[in-house]
Amino acid sequence: MFTVAAVFAPLIGAILAGLGRPFLGKSLSIAASIVFMLLSAAAGIADFLQFQQGGVALGPIHLSGWISVGAFTPDWSLRQDTLSLVMVTMVSFVSMLIHIYSAGYMAHDKTVPRFFAYLSLFTFAMLMLVTANNLLQLFFGWEGVGLVSYLLIGYWYERPSANAAAIKAFIVNRVGDVGFAVGIALTYFIFHSISFDQIFAAVGAHTADRTTLFGTTFPALEVAAILLFIGAMGKSAQIFLHTWLADAMEGPTPVSALIHAATMVAAGVFLVVRISPLLNATPGAMEFITVIGGSTALFAATIGCVQNDIKRIIAYSTCSQLGYMFLATGVGAYPVAMFHLINHAFFKALLFLAAGSVIHAMSDEQDVRLMGGLAKKLPVTWIVMLAGALALAGIPPFSGYYSKDAILAAAYAAHTPVGTYGWVCGVITAGLTAFYISRLFLLTFHGKSRAPQHVQDHVHESPLVMLGPLVVLALGALGAGMLLRHDFIGAGYPAFWGSSIAVPANGVMSALESIPSWAALAPLAFAIGGIVIAVILYLIAPGLPAALASQFSLIYKFLLNKWYFDEIYDALLVKPALRLAKFAWHFGDEQVIDGVPTGLATLTSEASTETVKLQTGSIALYAFIMLIGLLAFLSIFLWLR
């Protein structure tokens, strides 16, 4: 029953904070949200510890019936296996820390109970997603996190930029969700079920199935897998469907931490790992995932190198790290992807919340070019940000080192063209990641302060309610890799994951430790190189970056403008759609739909106006008209004879 409590406690907290505000008051509403989130985290941790001791009976927890349409009768139940238990523990624990942090960060907001209601509802939707026992139930949680992300990104709705960012995130995710929904439908037509157990058990019987698409037949399982992955591309902001992620920084910083660490973007990776039995039968889909993952990792890292908004730099690092995770799933290293997802949750939440501490201290300033010299004034934030930066850069013994290097080892061990492509992209990305996070850290905390004097005068360390969660997350960023390595990807992984993940037999997981030493050391060497270059550019020769940007202005502008994806989409999709909408509005709506009834009404009115003029009241005129009519009638009569 711990799982049920972990999943539904945030929903109760959301209801109390949102609907109970008039009765409970501001303080009690916030407290209710935090208390029920604490209960959720405690239940999640207790469930996981009980599972490790063999005290949890794995299997679905039936809650109730749901839909009954002929033979289509999916029920509502919570899936309880290793994968779901790991995700429930991570989501509830990290969300709990973010809730506590938010009590300090959002203290001066006028509608903070609404914020906590959204935050708890967001967590509930993600927990429903990771405990789903069938595709439709997963889609419920999937759309739930999409809806609440819209509310949270646009939380400060009085800002036009926040509204635009929320709408953009919602629309881009809908594009991916179309693929996901069609993929669910196709999966049902293939297997006549949406239950994970029934689908996975029948994969072998449908490997020869074909489906027609655009007049050409394709393997049905390949098409279904790629369609489901397109949904994951939208949620996890992979290249081509990534444009919403950086703009989502318009929401409050705790929202950014929750979206990027524990919810929403992790949903896509979870989905791909969940359907691993299906993916193992679709080599084409796995190659596609590998290419998208490797390309996204490199693409997002190049953009992160030149951004100046502290939150946007970290946002692009999320996009890049998610690319790493998909790279791992594409080569069949699903446990490694989950290992990096859990490690990433700790250090990414840490980085965002530490950035929030900096923004809080700097009177809401987010441009790293207007910071500097904060190490002495924000010592706790400095040390925890350093831990997060080293974890992201993949420097041992921090957690990111163990999982990122394992991903690249898996890509190398695949010995396939796409695996090699992913490895090359990943190694280069390791150097770029270390460079841009070092750049952020050095510009923020070291050198001379570049902030206006009135801002410098008010710089102060954050309150304990914000620093406490940062310290806990820093410990996770330091120790999670070492503590979880054996069970997640080491010798104990088959027993730990059990049947919750279908690792390909004789796949890359058995070859992680056997790659050449030069290939194993390459990511760390590139990471150290990235740090050294950042130190040279931003501490030793601080005038050099501006000179390089001027000398290579085309490349700099290309990266600064995010490869011009927004401009290309605006030209190819947005503006034509607006022109079509305006044409439909002016011609279809105003002239045709409104024009027909309006025109008939106008014609009737004008006709009646003219007809009224015939009624003059003159007897002589009436007699004359009658005479003319009589003559006309006689003429016609005589002519017809």
N, C-alpha and C positions, 0 to 999 in steps of 0.2 A: 504493500500500500504506500510505501515511500514514494514510488514513482508518481502515483496519482496526486499525492500531496505536493510534490515538486512541480508538477505541471499546472495544477489548478490554483495554487496559492497566489501566484502573480495576478491571475484573473480576479480573485477576490480583492486583492489590494488595489487593482485598477478600478473596480466598481466603487470601492469605498472612497478612493481619492477623487474620482470623477463625479459620481452621483451623490456621494455622501458629504460633499463639501458644504452645502448649506446647513447640514445638521451637525457635522463634526467640527467645523471651523478649519482654518488654514493649517495650523500646526498638527492637529490630530489627523487630518487627511494625509499629510506628508508622512507622519509617523506610521499610519496604517499601511501605506505603500511599502515603506522600508521594512516594517515588521514582517509582513507577509513574504517579502522578498528574502528576508533572513530565514524564514521557515522553509521556503523553497530550496535555498542553498543548503540548509542543514539536511533536508530530506534527500536531496540529490547526492550529497557526500555520504550520508548514511547508507543509501542504496548501493553506491559504488563500493564502499568498504565491505558491506555485507556480501556483495557479489564476489569480491576477491577472496572472501573467506568461505565461499561456496554456499552461502545462505540464501541466495536468490534463485527462485525457480524461473528460469528463462522461458519466455513464451509470451503471447499476447494477453493483455488484461482486458477482457470484454467489458465495455461500459454500457452500450445499448445498441438497439437497432438504429438504422439510419435511413437508407433508401430502399424501397422495394418496388421495382418495376419489372414485372415478368421474372426472368431468370437473373436479373441484375439486382442483387441484394447485398451490397457491401455493408458491413456493420461498423460501429464506432468502437475501436479498441486501441489500446496503447501497446505498441511493440516494445518488448523488453528483451534486448540482447546486448552484447558488449558494446556494439556501435552506438546504440541509442543511450545506454547508460553513461558512456563516456561523454556524449554530447550534452545530455541533461546536466551532468555534474559541471561541465565547463560553462555552459550557458548560464545556469543559475548562479554559480559562484562569481563569475566575472560581472554579471548583471547586478548582483548584490553589492559588489564593491562600487560599481558605477552609481547605484542608487545612493549609497552613503556619501560618496564624493559630491553628488549633485545637491545634497542638502546644504553644502557650503557654497558651491559654485553658483547655484541659482537662488541664493538666499534673498536677493534684492529684487527678484522678478515678481511682477504684480500678479501673475496667474500661475504660480508654481504648482498648485494642486493639479491643474490641467496637465502640466508637464509630467508630473509623476504618474498620473493616470495613463498617459500615452506610453511612458517608459515601461510600466508594468505590463500594459497590454501588448507592447512590442515583444517583451520577453515571453509572455504566454503564447503568442503566435509562433515564435521560434520553437518553443518547447513542444507545441502541437505538431510542428513540422517534423522534428527529429524523432518523435515517438509514433509517427504515422505507420499504420500497418498495411496501407494500400495507397495507390497512386492518387486517388481522389481525396483521401484524407490529407495526404501530403500537400496536395494542391490547395486545400483549405488553409493550411498554415502558411503556404507559399504566398498566397494572395493576401493573407493577414499581415505578414511582415511588409508586403508591398504597400498596403493601405496605410499602416501606421507609420511607415517611413515617410510617406507623403505628409502626414500630419506633423511629424517631428521635424523634418527638413524645413517645412514652412511654418514652424511653430511661431516665429516672430512674423506673423502674416502682414503686419503693417509695413514691412520692408518689401518693396517690389522685387528685389533680387532674391529674397527668400521664396516668394511665391513662384517666381520663374524657375528657380532651382527645383522646387517641389514638383512642379508640373513636368519639368524635363525628366526627372527621375521616374515619375509615374509613367510617362509615355514611353521612354526608352525600355523600361522593364516590361511594358505591355507588348512591345515588339518581340522580346524574347519569350514572353508567356504565350504568345500565339503558337510559336513552335512547340512549346511545352504541352499546351492543351491538345494540339493535333497529334503530338507524340503519344499522349495518354490514350487518345481515341484509337490510334493505329495499334497500340499495344493491346487494347481491349479486343479489337477485331482479329488480331493474331492469336491471342491466348484465350479469348472469351472470359477474361478475368482481369481485375485490376489488383488482386491480392498479391503481395510480394511473394509469399510462399508458393502459390500456384504458378506464378509467372516463372520463377527461378527453377522450379521443378520440371517445367515443360520446355525450357530453352532448347535442349538437345533435340526435341521432336520437331522443332520449327526452323532449324538452320537452313533448310532448303526452300523455305517459303519465299515467294516473290511478290512484289507489289509494283503497280504501274504509277509512274510519276512523270508528268510532262511527256507522255507518249512513249516512255522508255521503262523497261522493267528493271528493278533493282532488288537486291536481297532485302526482304522485309525487315529483318532484325536490324540491319545496318541503318536503314532509313529511320526506324523507330528510335534507335539509340542516338543518332545525330539530332533528331528533332528534340528529344529530351535534353540533350546537351546544349542546344540553342537556348533553352530556358535557363540552363545553368550559366551560359555566357552572359545573359542579361543580368541575373541576380548577382553574379560574381564579377561583373564589370570587366569581361575579357575584351580584347581588341575588337573593334567595330561596334560593340555595345557597351563601351566603357565611358562614354562622354558624360554620363550623369554623375559619376562618382566624385570628381573634384568639386563640382558645383554643389554637391550635397553638404559641403562645409559651411553653407549658410545657416545650418541649424546650430543649436548650442553645442559646445564642445563635448559634453557627456553623450550627446546623440551620436556624434562622429565616432567616439570611442566604442559605443555599443554596436553601431552598424558595422564598423570595420573589424571589431575583435570577436564578438560573440554571436551576432545575429546577421541576418540579411546576406552579406557577401559570403559568409561561411556556408550558406544554404546550398549554393551551387556545387561546392566541393562535396558536401555531405550527400547530395543527390547522386553524384557520379559514383561515389564509393558505395552507396546503398545498392545501386543497380549493377554492381561489379559482376554478378553471374551473367547478366545479359551482355555486358561489354566484352567479356572474355570470348564471346562467340561472334564478335563483330570487329575483326582486326582493322577494317577500314575506318570505323568510327574511332578506334583507339589512336590510329595514326593522325586523324584529324584533330583529336584532343591534344596530342603531343605537340603538333605544330602550333596550334592556337596558344597553348600554355607557354611554350618557349618564346614565341613571338611577343606575347603580352609581357612576359617578364622583362625582356630587353627593351621593348618599346616604352613601357611605363618608366623604367629606370632612366632612360635618356631624358625624358621630360622632367623627372624629379631633380635632375642635376642643375637646372636653371630656374626653377620656380623660387619665388621670394616670400610667398605666404607660408607661414610655419605649418599650418594645418594642411595646405595643399601638397606640400612636400611629403608629409606623412601619408596623405591620401594616395598619392601616386606610388608610394612604397607598398601600400596595401594591394593595389592593382598588380604590381610586379610580383609580390609574394604569392598572391593567388595564382599567378601564372606558373610559379614553381610547383604549387600543389597540383595543378592540372597536368603539368609535365610528368609528375610522379604517377598520376592515375593513368595517363596515356601509355606508359611503358609497363603498367601492371603492378606498380609498387604502391598499392592502395594503403597498406599500413604506414608507409613512409609519409604519404600525403596527410593522413590523419595525425601523425606525429608532429608534422610541421604546422598543421591547423591548430593543435592544442598549444604548442609553443608560441605560435604567432598570436594567439588570443592573449597570452600574458604580456608579451613585450609590445604588442600594438596598442592594447588598452593602456599600458603604461606610458607609451610615447604620446598618445593623444591627451591623456589626463595630465601628464607633465607639461605638455604644450598649453593646456588650459590653465595650469598654475602660472605659467609665464604670462599668458594673456591677461589673467586676473591681476597679476602684479604690475603689468605694463599698461594699465588703464585701457584694456581692450585692443591694444596694438598687436597686429599679427604679422607685420612685415619684418623679416629678420634683418633687413638692411638698416632698420631703425632700432636695433637692439644692441647687444654687446656689453661685456663687463658685468654680467649678472651673477657670476659664480659666487662672489663674496656676499651679495645681498640675498641670494636664494640658494643657500648651501644644500638643503635637503632636496630641492627640486633639481639642482645640478647633479647630485650623485645618483638620483633615481633615473634621470634622463640619460646619464652616462651608461647605466646598466641597460636601459632599453636600446640605446644606440649600438652598444657592443653586441647585444643579442641580435639585432637586425643585421648588423654587418657580418655576423657569423664568426665572431672571435671567440675561441675557447677560453674559459669553460662555460660560456653563456649558452643558453638553450638553442638559439638559432644556428649555432655551429653544427650541432649534432644532426638536426633534421635537414638543414639546407644541403650539407655535404652528402647526406644519405640520398637525397633526391638526385643530385648530380652523379653520384656513384651508380644509382639505378639507371639513369639515362645512358651513361657510358656503357654499363654492363648489358644494355639491350642489344648492342651491336647491330643496329639497324640504321638506315639513312636518317629517318626522322628522329631516332634516339640520339644520334650524333649531333644532328642539328640542334636539338634541345640542350644537349650538354654544352655545346659551344655558346649558345645564347645564355645559358645559365652561368657559365664561368665569367663571361664578360659582364653579365648583370651583377655578379658578386662584387666585382671591382667598382662598378658604378654605384651600387647600393652603399658600399662603405664610403665612397666619396661624398655622395649627397647627404647622408646622415651625419658625416663628420663636418661637412660644410654648415649644415643647420646648427649643429652643436657648437661649433667654434664661433659662428656669427652671433649666436644667441648669448653665450656665456663668457666668451673670452675677448681679448682686445679691449679697445676703448669703447665706452658707451657712445652710441650715435643717436640716442633718444633725445628729444627736447628736454630742457632743464626741468620744466614743470612735471614731466613724466618721471624723470629720474628722482625727483624729490619724494615721490609717492610710492616708489618700488618697495615691496614688502613681501615676506614669505607668506605662503597660504596658511589658513587655519588648520588645526589638527584634523578636523573632519575631512579635509581634502588630502592631507599628507599621509594619513593612516592607510587608505587604500593604495596610495602610490608605493609605500614601503612594502606592502604585501605583494603587489604586482612585481616589484623589483626582485623580491625573493623568488617569485615564480620564474621571472626572466632569467635568473641566475641558475636555479636548481632544477627546473622542470625537465630539461634535456637529460641530465644525468640520472634523475630519479625514474623517468619513464622509458628510457632507452631500451632496457632489457625486455620489458613486456611489450612495448609497442613495435619495435623493429629488430630486437635482438633474438637470442636463442629461444626466448619464451613467447615469441609472438604467435606461433600456431595455437598454443594452448590458450593464450589470452584472448585472441580475437575469435577463436572457434569458427563457427559457421556464419558469423555475422558479416564477414568479408570473404569473398571468394578469390583467394590469391592463386594466380595461374600456377599449375604444377611445373616444376623445373624452370620457373621464371627468374626475373632479376633479383628477387628477394634472396635467393640462395647464392648470389654472386656479389653481394654488396662489399664483402671484405676481400674480394680477390682481384679487384681492378689494380692496374699498375700504380706504384707509389706516386709517380709524377702526376697522373690523372687525379689521384686522391688529394694531393697537396695543391693543385692548381687553383681551386676556389679560394683557399686561405691566402695563397700568395697574391692573387688579384685583390683580395679584400685589404690586405696590408698595404699593397701598392696604392689603392684608392685612398686610404687614410693618410699615407705619406704625402700624396699629391695635394690633398685638402689642407694639410698642415702648411705645406710650402705656399700654397696660393692665398690662404686666409690668415696665416700668422706671420710667416717669414717675409713674404712679398705681397702684401695686401693690395698693391696697385696693379698686380699682374692680371687678375680676372677681368678687369675693365678693359685692359689692353687686348687681351685675347678675344673678348666679346666684340671689340671693334674690328680687329683683324679678320675674324671669322664671322662677320655679321650675318651672312646668309644662313649659316648653320645655327648660329645663336638664335636668330629670329624664328627659324623653323622649329626649333625645340621649344622656345618660349611660347610660341603659338600652338603648341601641342600637336605638331605635325599637321596643322590646319584641318583636323577632322571636323571641328565645328563649322568652319567656313565651307568645307566641301559639302557637308550634310545640309547646310543652310541653302547652298546654291542648287543642289540636286534634288532635295526633298522638301525643305521647309517653304522656300519661296514658290516653287511650282504648286505646292499644296495650297498655299495662301491665294495664289492667283486663281486656281480652280475653285476655291471656296468663294472668292469674291464674284467670280462669274456665275456660280450657282446661286449666290445671294441676289445679285442684281437682276440676272435674266430669269433664272428658274424660280426664285422666291418672289421677288418684287413684280416682275413682268408677267410671269405665267401663273404661279400659284395665287398671288395676291391680285394680279392683273385681271384675271377672268371674272371673279365676283365683283371686284371694284369697277371694272369696265361695264359690266351689265347693269350695275347700280347707277353708274353715271349716265349710261344710255337711256335707262328708264326715266331718270330724273329729267334729263334734257328733253326727251320725247314728250313727257307730260307737260313740261314748261311750254313747249311749242304748241301742243294741242290746246292748252288753255287759251292761247291767243285767238283760237277760232271762235270762242264764246265772247262776242262783242256786245250782245244785247240789242243790236240793230235789226228791227223787223224787215226793213227794206233789203238789207244784206242777206238775211235768211231766205227771203222770197226769191231774190236773184239767184242764190245758190241752188234752191230747189228747181227753179226754171232751167238752169244750166244742166242739172242732173236729169231732169225730164227730157230735155232735148238730146242729151247723150244717150239715154235709154232708148228713145224712139229711133235714133240713128242706128244704133246697134241692131235693134229689132228689124228695121227695114233692110239693113245690109245682109242679115242672116237669111231673110226670105229670098 
